[in-house]
Structures are given as structure tokens and as C-alpha cells.
């Protein structure tokens, strides 16, 4: 009973925050690429 089974707050929330940050960055990059390619695709469709 000397050691605690529950991790500390830093150990508990750091991986979740890191995962959330990676998710936000990846989704932001996805939307940036999508919004960046959408006018090009529409322009090419309009030209065709």
C-alpha cells in the first residue's frame, strides 16, 4: 500500500493534451489543405 495506483495529474493529463493537440493540428491541416485545394478544383472544373 506504499505506492499509489493512480498516476499524478501531470501523468494523467499530459498524454490526453498531447493527443488532443495532435488531433487539432491534423484536423486544421486537413481543413487548410481542403480549403486550399477547393478553389483550384472548382477552377479546373469550370475551365473543363
Secondary structure per residue as TSV (DSSP state, phi and psi in degrees):
chain	resnum	aa	ss	phi	psi
A	1	X	-	360.0	12.4
A	2	X	-	-79.1	-36.6
A	3	X	S	-96.6	150.4
A	4	X	-	-91.6	139.3
A	5	X	S	-79.7	-31.6
A	6	X	S	-77.6	133.9
A	7	X	-	-73.5	168.0
A	8	X	-	-74.2	171.3
A	9	X	H	-62.7	-38.6
A	10	X	H	-66.0	-44.4
A	11	X	H	-68.4	-27.7
A	12	X	H	-78.8	-38.4
A	13	X	H	-102.9	-16.9
A	14	X	H	-64.1	-46.8
A	15	X	H	-63.7	-36.9
A	16	X	H	-65.8	-42.7
A	17	X	H	-66.3	-37.9
A	18	X	H	-65.5	-43.2
A	19	X	H	-64.8	-41.2
A	20	X	H	-65.7	-38.2
A	21	X	H	-65.1	-42.2
A	22	X	H	-63.6	-40.8
A	23	X	H	-63.9	-44.2
A	24	X	H	-64.4	-43.3
A	25	X	H	-66.1	-41.3
A	26	X	H	-68.5	-40.4
A	27	X	H	-68.6	-36.1
A	28	X	H	-66.2	-40.5
A	29	X	H	-65.3	-38.2
A	30	X	H	-62.7	-46.5
A	31	X	H	-68.0	-34.9
A	32	X	H	-65.4	-42.9
A	33	X	H	-65.9	-41.1
A	34	X	H	-64.5	-46.9
A	35	X	H	-69.8	-26.4
A	36	X	H	-76.8	-34.5
A	37	X	H	-85.9	-22.1
A	38	X	H	-61.4	-47.6
A	39	X	H	-62.5	-36.2
A	40	X	H	-64.8	-44.1
A	41	X	H	-66.3	-42.1
A	42	X	H	-64.6	-38.0
A	43	X	H	-65.9	-41.5
A	44	X	H	-67.9	-38.2
A	45	X	H	-66.1	-37.9
A	46	X	H	-69.4	-34.3
A	47	X	H	-72.2	-35.6
A	48	X	-	-68.0	360.0
